[in-house]
Amino acid sequence: MKCSLVVGAACAAAFVVTSAYADTLAGGSATINFYESAWTNLASGFGAPPVLTLSGFFNQAQAGTLSESQLLITNPAPSVSYTNEVYGMNGSVVTNAAGQYAQPTTFNFTPGQLTNATGVIGLGSVARFDVYGGAYGELLFGDYTLQYSTSRLALGGSGWYLEGNIPPAAAAFDLLPSSLNIVQSAGSFTISGELGVSYEVANYLFSTPSDTLADVGNFTFTGTDSVPEPSSIALVASGLGMLWLGRKRRRV
């Protein structure tokens, strides 16, 4: 961009804004592949394994129409698979059925600086695990938010983690640092890695500290069609307006 002395400041301002604008996500989804053998060996402090057995998976559309009590008793399909569980990204507004806790997506980021983002990525879908075949009830894992916090580094994670928002809300899984992979391109990015059981789940839910960071599956999220926020567009337009006015004054 070529600038005259009169409008150089406005030109520089416009350049800075357009090169560092904030993006939001217009779409995306995550896929989880759980390792059945890993889940079989979890929470062994309660007794002989398997303690936890996957008994149901409800995708974003299914989970969004069912109350918590229905999730606990409904059989979504004749067969249940630990793999290829798709968690659709929630929009900026979420309507929950009774006892549901799906969160909206509020993620704002600068391209190339994902760890400096604000907000969270809300993910639909819920997985249900029976405790000893249902004899001791069920556990619901889902209504996640994907987010980043440096506080997770001290607990052995990569900083990226899945928060489980079904009460008691807490970190459910940390993406393990040794497997973390982030790929960014124009208009999209992918975050992937192995899922480690969080410190909170291992110590307070399972009461088996040895399960902390146990690798129980792999995770991939791809966000697509990121677009500039309206406020950023307004700033760019303002800068360009100053540039035009400066040139006009110079001609007078």
Secondary structure, 3 states (H helix, E strand, C coil): CCCCCCCHHHHHHHHHHHHCCCEECCEEEEEEEECHHHHHCCCHHHCCCCCEEEEEEECHHHHCCCCHHHHHHCCCCCCCCCCCEEEEECCCCCCCCCCCCCCCCCCEEECCEEEEEECCEEECCEEEEEECCCCCCEEEEECEEEEECHHHHHHCCCCEEEEECCCCCEEEEEECCCCCEEEEECCEEEEEEEEEECHHHHHHHCCCHHHCCCEEEEEEEEEECCEECHHHHHHHHHHHHHHHHHHHHHHC
